[in-house]
């Protein structure tokens, strides 16, 4: 096999015991303990592994190793390559080295593809191991190497710790349902860095378990309806020790609404739920009952509304009247509403090509009618009564004034007649006196 034409990964493991990983084959012809996915790879890599200690380390190129998770018999190690390298494409394989105190013979593992994580199984419990990694180019020349890191396996009696930092990592549109999403949930293992977890998802009445994860700290929940809330529980597990289980961590997550995922798009999304829905009963036209229904004007206008008025009768039967209203309206008045029943319910549905949303209000019809009657009396009957009294007072005062004026006129007429009589009598006396003095008194008499 031509080593220069293959991108692969060589991992070197040194342990105090000789672990066997069932997915690898032992290279018996090597003078080192080399294990590869295929025995056909032994001849190509025996010399590279044997001469590994002679390599020099170039400057300004380094790897960093970290413990991803562990158990009492395994270590899951991650390698972070310095991304400042100017020729990352030149790296074609890596060598990991792991050993424990008093190790006399290292064990090497070959990967036939470039990977950043490696799991070492069949280790000893409560044992510290030293791990390092080296990177090689196509000419099998060393181009970077990490320092040595110490990692320790757990005790065989360990109990998984409680997961932490449970969060909603990202949300993407579900390719099978454009009105649903895939929610990726991530978490961090507890301080003891256990590897195995069980993920339980609760969405309404639906409960799902993913059967467990190993060495990864995320889980994807598919087909989550937009705008809904769901719960996720993460619990540490020990596959071969059911009596030693961890405590779950629960958290509630809310998925963005459809209009948050598709802003202002009523072709895919239903209109926003109607806000400010309210109704009022009123008595007009001398006792005729009407119902006035109002709601807030939304920023995104629906195509139309469907308005339903349901009344529960005393014999527990429901009658419903439905109206279709233009999406531009925010008020609807129903005159001559009967109002006979126990309860009334108003439902307003807003429709678009993307679906519909609804809002409901209601209440006791007797109480609402009583309030309407009180308002009718307070704002119509009482003001009308005041007006009638005021008009009556005006008419009464006017009549009183007319009567007084009439009486005064009659009195003035009588006074004028009496005055005229007095003046006539005085005039007659005067004339009699004048004629008497002139000798004409007899004639006048």
C-alpha positions in Angstrom: 0.0 0.0 0.0 1.3 3.4 -0.9 1.4 5.5 2.2 1.7 8.8 0.3 -1.7 8.4 -1.3 -3.7 7.8 1.9 -4.9 10.2 4.5 -4.8 8.4 7.8 -4.3 8.7 11.5 -1.8 6.8 13.6 -2.4 6.7 17.3 0.1 5.4 19.7 -1.0 4.1 23.1 1.3 2.9 25.9 -0.4 1.2 28.8 0.6 -0.8 31.9 -1.6 -3.6 30.8 -1.9 -4.8 27.2 -5.5 -3.7 26.2 -7.3 -5.4 23.3 -9.7 -3.3 21.2 -11.8 -5.7 19.1 -11.9 -3.4 16.1 -8.1 -3.6 15.6 -5.7 -6.3 14.4 -2.3 -7.0 15.9 0.8 -6.6 13.7 2.8 -9.7 14.7 5.7 -8.9 12.3 6.6 -5.6 14.0 9.1 -5.2 16.8 6.5 -2.9 18.5 3.0 -3.6 19.6 1.1 -2.1 16.7 -2.6 -2.5 16.1 -4.3 -1.5 12.9 -7.8 -1.7 11.4 -6.5 -4.0 8.6 -3.4 -6.3 8.7 -2.5 -5.1 5.2 -1.4 -1.9 6.8 1.2 -3.4 9.1 4.1 -3.3 6.7 3.6 0.3 5.9 3.7 1.6 9.4 6.0 -0.7 11.5 9.1 1.3 10.6 7.4 4.7 11.2 6.3 3.6 14.7 9.7 2.1 15.4 11.6 5.3 14.5 9.1 7.7 16.1 11.5 8.5 19.0 14.1 9.8 16.6 11.8 12.6 15.3 12.6 16.2 16.1 9.8 18.7 17.0 9.4 21.7 14.7 8.8 25.1 16.4 5.5 27.0 16.6 3.5 23.9 15.9 1.6 22.3 18.8 -1.3 20.1 19.7 -3.5 20.4 22.8 -5.1 17.3 24.4 -8.2 17.3 26.6 -10.2 14.7 28.4 -13.7 14.4 26.8 -15.0 11.8 29.1 -14.0 8.6 30.9 -15.1 5.5 32.8 -13.4 3.0 35.0 -12.0 1.2 32.0 -11.8 3.8 29.2 -10.5 7.3 28.3 -12.0 9.4 25.5 -9.4 12.0 24.5 -9.7 14.9 22.1 -6.9 16.7 20.2 -7.1 20.3 19.2 -4.7 21.2 16.4 -3.2 24.7 16.3 -5.3 26.3 13.6 -2.5 28.9 12.9 -0.6 26.3 11.0 0.2 27.5 7.5 0.1 24.1 5.9 -2.7 22.1 7.6 -3.3 20.1 4.4 0.1 18.6 4.8 -0.9 16.7 7.9 -1.9 13.2 6.8 -1.6 11.1 9.9 -1.1 11.4 13.7 0.5 9.4 16.4 -1.0 9.3 20.0 1.1 7.9 22.8 -0.4 6.9 26.1 1.4 5.0 28.9 1.1 4.3 32.6 3.9 4.1 35.2 6.2 1.1 34.9 5.1 0.4 31.3 7.6 -1.6 29.4 6.0 -2.0 26.1 3.8 0.7 24.3 0.8 -0.2 22.2 0.2 1.7 19.0 -3.1 2.2 17.2 -3.6 3.1 13.6 -6.5 5.0 12.2 -7.0 5.0 8.4 -8.7 8.5 8.4 -7.8 11.8 10.1 -9.7 12.1 13.4 -9.5 14.5 16.3 -10.9 12.1 19.0 -9.8 8.7 20.2 -11.2 6.3 22.7 -9.0 3.9 24.6 -10.8 0.9 26.1 -9.9 -2.0 28.4 -7.8 0.2 30.8 -7.3 -0.2 34.5 -9.5 1.5 37.0 -8.2 4.4 39.1 -5.0 4.5 37.0 -3.2 7.6 35.6 -2.0 7.6 32.0 0.2 9.9 30.1 -0.9 10.9 26.6 0.8 12.7 23.8 0.2 13.1 20.1 2.4 13.8 17.1 1.5 14.9 13.5 3.3 13.8 10.3 3.2 14.9 6.7 3.1 12.7 3.5 6.8 12.1 3.7 6.4 10.7 7.3 8.2 13.7 8.6 7.2 15.1 12.0 5.6 18.5 11.7 4.1 18.9 15.2 3.8 17.3 18.6 2.0 17.9 21.9 3.4 17.9 25.3 2.5 15.0 27.7 -0.9 15.1 29.4 -2.0 13.1 32.4 -5.5 11.5 32.5 -6.9 9.1 35.1 -9.6 6.5 34.8 -12.4 6.3 37.4 -13.0 3.8 40.2 -15.1 0.8 39.4 -17.6 2.0 42.0 -18.1 5.4 40.5 -21.6 6.9 40.2 -22.2 9.2 37.2 -22.4 12.8 38.1 -25.3 15.1 37.3 -25.0 16.8 33.9 -24.7 20.6 33.9 -25.1 23.6 31.5 -28.0 22.0 29.7 -28.9 24.4 26.9 -30.6 24.8 23.5 -27.6 24.9 21.2 -29.3 25.6 17.9 -32.5 25.3 15.9 -32.9 24.4 12.3 -35.9 23.9 10.0 -37.0 20.2 9.9 -36.6 19.2 6.2 -39.6 16.8 6.6 -41.9 19.5 7.9 -41.4 23.2 7.1 -43.6 24.2 10.1 -41.4 22.2 12.6 -37.8 22.4 13.7 -35.0 20.3 14.9 -33.7 21.4 18.3 -30.2 20.4 19.2 -29.7 20.1 23.0 -26.2 20.1 24.5 -24.8 19.7 28.0 -21.6 19.2 29.8 -20.7 16.1 31.9 -20.2 16.4 35.6 -16.9 16.8 37.3 -16.1 13.1 37.0 -16.5 13.3 33.2 -18.6 10.2 32.7 -19.4 9.3 29.1 -22.8 7.6 29.0 -26.1 9.5 29.2 -29.8 8.9 28.6 -31.9 11.7 27.1 -35.6 11.9 27.7 -37.8 14.4 25.8 -41.4 15.3 26.9 -43.6 17.2 24.4 -47.1 17.4 25.7 -48.3 13.8 26.1 -45.4 12.5 24.0 -42.4 11.0 25.8 -39.3 9.8 24.0 -36.0 8.3 25.1 -33.1 8.3 22.7 -31.6 5.1 24.2 -28.5 6.8 25.4 -25.4 8.6 24.1 -21.7 7.7 24.5 -18.9 10.2 24.3 -21.1 13.0 22.8 -22.9 15.6 24.8 -25.7 16.7 22.5 -29.0 15.2 21.2 -31.3 16.3 18.5 -35.0 16.5 19.0 -36.8 16.4 15.6 -40.3 17.5 14.5 -40.8 20.1 17.3 -43.8 22.3 16.5 -42.8 26.0 16.3 -43.9 28.1 19.2 -44.2 25.2 21.6 -42.5 24.3 24.9 -40.8 21.0 25.6 -38.8 19.4 28.5 -35.6 17.5 28.3 -34.0 15.4 31.0 -30.4 14.2 30.9 -29.2 11.4 33.2 -25.8 9.9 33.6 -25.7 6.1 33.0 -23.5 3.1 33.6 -24.3 0.5 31.0 -23.1 -2.4 33.1 -24.0 -1.2 36.5 -27.7 -0.3 36.7 -27.5 0.1 40.4 -25.1 3.0 40.0 -27.0 5.6 38.1 -26.9 9.4 38.2 -29.5 12.0 39.0 -31.2 13.6 36.0 -31.0 17.3 35.1 -34.3 18.7 33.7 -34.9 21.9 31.8 -37.7 23.5 29.8 -37.1 24.9 26.4 -39.3 27.1 24.2 -39.0 27.0 20.4 -39.4 30.3 18.4 -42.7 30.8 16.8 -43.3 30.4 13.1 -43.2 34.2 12.5 -39.9 34.3 14.3 -38.5 31.6 12.0 -40.3 33.2 8.9 -40.6 36.9 9.7 -43.9 38.5 8.3 -44.6 35.4 6.2 -48.4 34.6 6.4 -48.1 32.3 3.5 -46.3 29.7 5.6 -47.3 30.9 9.1 -50.7 31.5 10.7 -51.5 35.1 11.7 -50.6 36.3 15.2 -53.2 35.4 17.8 -55.8 38.2 18.0 -55.1 40.5 20.9 -57.5 42.7 23.0 -60.6 40.7 22.2 -63.5 42.1 24.2 -67.2 42.4 24.0 -69.9 44.5 25.7 -73.7 44.1 25.9 -75.7 47.3 25.5 -79.4 48.2 25.8 -80.6 50.7 23.1 -83.7 51.6 21.3 -85.9 51.4 24.4 -84.6 48.0 25.7 -83.2 46.3 22.5 -80.1 44.3 23.4 -77.0 44.5 21.2 -73.5 43.1 21.5 -70.4 45.1 20.5 -67.2 43.0 19.8 -63.8 44.7 19.5 -60.2 43.7 19.1 -56.8 45.3 18.5 -55.7 45.9 14.9 -52.6 43.7 14.3 -49.5 44.8 12.4 -49.9 41.8 10.0 -53.4 41.8 8.7 -55.0 38.4 8.2 -57.1 37.6 5.1 -60.3 37.4 7.1 -61.8 36.7 10.5 -64.4 34.1 11.5 -66.4 35.3 14.5 -68.4 32.8 16.5 -70.9 33.7 19.3 -72.0 30.7 21.3 -74.7 30.8 24.0 -75.4 28.1 26.5 -79.1 27.8 27.2 -80.7 26.8 30.6 -81.4 23.3 29.2 -77.6 23.0 28.6 -77.8 23.3 24.8 -75.4 25.5 22.9 -76.4 27.7 20.0 -73.8 29.3 17.8 -73.9 32.1 15.3 -71.0 32.7 12.9 -70.0 35.7 10.9 -67.2 36.3 8.4 -65.4 39.7 8.9 -62.8 41.4 6.7 -59.2 41.2 7.9 -59.1 45.0 7.9 -61.9 45.4 10.6 -61.4 45.5 14.3 -65.0 45.8 15.4 -68.3 44.0 14.8 -71.8 45.0 16.1 -74.7 42.6 16.5 -78.0 44.4 17.0 -81.1 42.7 18.5 -79.1 40.1 20.4 -81.5 37.9 22.3 -79.2 37.3 25.3 -81.2 34.3 26.5 -78.9 31.8 28.2 -76.5 31.1 31.0 -73.1 31.8 29.4 -71.8 33.4 26.3 -68.5 32.7 24.5 -66.9 34.8 21.8 -64.3 33.1 19.6 -62.3 35.1 17.0 -60.2 33.2 14.4 -57.8 35.0 12.2 -57.1 33.2 8.8 -54.3 33.4 6.3 -52.8 30.9 3.7 -50.5 29.7 6.5 -53.2 28.7 8.9 -55.2 30.3 11.6 -55.0 31.5 15.2 -57.8 32.2 17.7 -58.7 34.0 20.8 -61.6 33.3 23.1 -63.4 35.4 25.8 -66.7 34.7 27.6 -68.6 34.9 30.8 -71.9 34.6 32.7 -74.6 36.0 30.5 -76.8 36.9 33.5 -74.1 38.9 35.1 -73.1 40.6 31.8 -76.8 41.5 31.2 -77.1 42.8 34.7 -74.1 45.0 34.2 -75.4 46.1 30.8 -78.8 46.9 32.4 -77.0 48.9 35.2 -75.1 50.8 32.5 -78.3 51.3 30.6 -80.0 52.7 33.6 -77.0 54.7 34.6 -76.1 56.2 31.2 -79.5 56.3 29.5 -82.5 56.1 31.8 -81.1 58.3 34.5 -79.8 61.0 32.1 -83.2 60.8 30.3 -85.0 61.2 33.6 -82.9 64.2 34.4 -83.7 65.7 31.0 -87.4 65.1 31.5 -87.4 66.7 35.0 -85.4 69.6 33.6 -87.8 70.1 30.8 -90.8 69.8 33.2 -89.2 72.4 35.4 -88.7 74.7 32.4 -92.4 74.2 31.4 -93.6 74.7 34.9 -91.6 77.9 35.3 -92.9 79.1 31.9 -96.5 78.4 32.8 -96.0 80.1 36.1 -94.6 83.1 34.4 -97.4 83.2 31.9 -100.0 83.0 34.7 -98.3 85.8 36.6 -98.2 87.9 33.4 -101.9 87.2 32.8 -102.8 88.1 36.3 -100.8 91.3 36.2 -102.4 92.1 32.8 -105.9 91.7 34.3 -105.0 93.7 37.4 -103.5 96.5 35.2 -106.7 96.5 33.2 -108.9 96.8 36.3 -106.6 99.6 37.6 -106.9 101.4 34.3 -110.7 101.2 34.3 -110.9 102.3 37.9 -108.5 105.1 37.1 -110.6 106.1 34.1 -113.8 106.2 36.2 -112.1 108.3 38.8 -110.8 110.7 36.1 -114.3 110.8 34.5 -116.0 111.5 37.8 -113.4 114.2 38.6 -113.9 115.7 35.2 -117.6 115.8 35.5 -117.4 117.6 38.9 -114.9 120.0 37.4 -117.2 120.9 34.5 -120.2 121.2 36.8 -118.3 123.6 38.9 -117.2 125.7 35.9 -120.7 126.0 34.5 -122.2 126.8 37.8 -119.9 129.7 38.2 -120.8 130.9 34.7 -124.6 130.5 35.2 -124.8 127.4 33.1 -125.1 125.0 35.9 -128.8 124.4 35.3 -128.4 123.6 31.8 -125.6 121.2 32.5 -127.6 119.5 35.2 
